[in-house]
Amino acid sequence: MAVNPWKSLRIEGFQIPASQLIPNTSIQKKPLMIYRSAFNSKADAKAIESHLSSEGVVDPAWCYPMYNITHFHSTTHEVLVAFNGRAKLCFGGEENNGKREVVMEKGDVIVVPAGVGHRLLEDLDGGFEMVGSYPRGAKQWDMCYGKQGEEEKVKGIEGLKWFEKDPVYGNEGPVVQAERTGFDSNGVLAKGG
């Protein structure tokens, strides 16, 4: 099996305030979610893509690191799964006091709500790569940079549909559980209920 049981994982969730012209989680209030070691260490890109496709929630679109300039998507949410290396990533924009800088490692999953600025800060081992996926049936992802003239695109985030199933675990999983229980004061998913 390519995935580890989700209840055995550390699942983190964060609300990130708007900063400058980057809306982050301020529009839909859906958290940036990090599933630590969701995929086992033997899962390569092909195994990850196969698993994600079989759940039927997202469609894998690319294998690449992350752009080293802050960007966000206004047309879709995004699911990132590291399959090689480790990297330090920034979510929320470098100038944002509420930003999150995290180290993503092989096997980690990050669910990035539309509007959340993200960028690669540092490839820690060399060769960092991820599978990037988007909700099945969603519009083609776009690139926004928190610049003047993107305001109309940003307004479209409010109407985007959130996940009804978890992209990695299907009917039961962190996205579904977060809707029920939320996160504790440390940003860790409450797994009861």
N, C-alpha and C positions, 0 to 999 in steps of 0.2 A: 504494500500500500504506500502511495506517495505522500500521504498526509498523516500527521500525528493527530490524535484525538483532541478536539478543540478545548475540552474542559481541562486538559492537562497543560494548556498553554498560558502564558502571561499575555493578556489582551489589554492594550492601552488605548485610551480614547481622549481626545483633546478638542476643546473649542478654541479657535484661534480668532482673535478680534480682527476686524477690518483694519487695514493700514494703508494710508495714502489711497491709491485707487485699486488696491487688491482687496476684494470682498472677504476672502477666506471663508470661515464658517458662519458669518454674520447673516446670511440670507436664509438658508434652509435650517440652520442650527443642527445639522448632522455632523457628528464628530469625525475628525481625522482618526482612523483606527489602525493600530499596529498589532499584528498577530506575530508574536515572537516564535520562531522555529516551527511554523505551521507545516512546512514541507520538510521531509526528512533529508538528511545530508546527501543521500544518493540520487535525489531527484534532479535530473537535468532539465534543460529547457523543453525538450520534447515531452518528457513525462509531465511537467507542469502544464504545458499547453493542452495535452491530452486530458488531464484531470479537469482543468477549468472548462474545457469544451464539453466534457461529459456531464458536468453539473448543469449546463444549459443556461447559466445566468449571465455570463460574460463571454465575449469572443476575443481570444488572444489576437493581437494586432502586430506586435513587433518584439524584437529582442535587441536591446541596446542599453547603454548606461542611462544616465539622466542628463538632460541639458544643464550646462553650468551657468545658465542665466535664469533668473526667476521668471516663471511663466505660470499660467493657469488656463484651465479650459472652462468655457462658458456653456458649451453645448452638451457636456456629458461628465459623469463621474469617471474615475479611473481606478483600476486595481493593478498594483505593482507587486511582482514576486521576484525576489533576488535568487538567481541560480548560480552565481559565481562571485566570489570575493566579498569585500566589505566596503562600505562607503559612508561618509558623513554627509547627511542631507539636511537641508533647511526647508521648513514649511512655515509659510506665513509672510515671508519677505524679510530680508536682512535688517531693515531699519525698524522692524516691528518689535516692540518690547514684549509682546505676547507670542513671539515666534517659538517654534520647536526645532531644535537641532538634535537629530537622532542619528545613531549609527545603525544602518541596515545591513544585516548579514545574510548569507546564503540561507534560504528557507523561510525568511521573513516575508510577510505579506503586509502591504499598506493599502488601505482603502482611502482614496483621496476624493473628498466631495468636490463637485464643481465649484470653482471660485477660489480654491485654496492654492496660493502661490507655492511653488516648489522648485528646488534646484539642487544640483550636486555641488557640495562644497569641496569634497576631497575623496578621491579614490584611494582608500587606505592600503590596499594590497596590490593594486594594478590588476586590470582585467575585470573590474566590477561590471556585471550585466544583470538585467532584469527582463522578465516577460511583462509587457504592458498590455492590458486588456480593458475593454469597454463594455458596458451593458449591452446585451443582445437587443437589437432593434433601435439603439440610440442613434442620434445624428452623428455624423463624422466629427471627430474631435477637432477643435480649433486651437489656435495659439493666441493667448492674450498676455500682455506684459505689464498691466497696470498703468497704461498710458492714456492720455486724453484721447477721446474719440472711440473708446471701447464701452462707453456707458450703456449704449443700447444693447450690446451683447450681454453685458452683466445683468440687465433686467430680465433676460431670458432664463437665468438660473432658477429663479423662484418657481417656475412652472415645471422644472425637471422632475421626473418620477424617481423616487428612491428605490432601493433594492427591496423586493418582496421576499426574496430568499438570499441566503448568504452566498457570495460568489465562489467560496471554496468548499463550504460544508452543506449547501443546499437548504432544506427546510429548517434545520436546527443548526445554528452557528452564531458566531459573534454579532453579526449585523442584526439578526433576528433577536438575540438575547438583549442587545443594547437598547432596542426599542421597548423591551419589557422592563428592564431593571436599571439601565443607565450605568454610570461609572461612579466609583467612590471618590472621595476627596483627593486621592492620590492619582486619579486618572486610570484606575484599574477596573476592568469590567466586573460588575457584581454578577456572580454566576448562579445565585439562588433564584427561586421563583419560577 
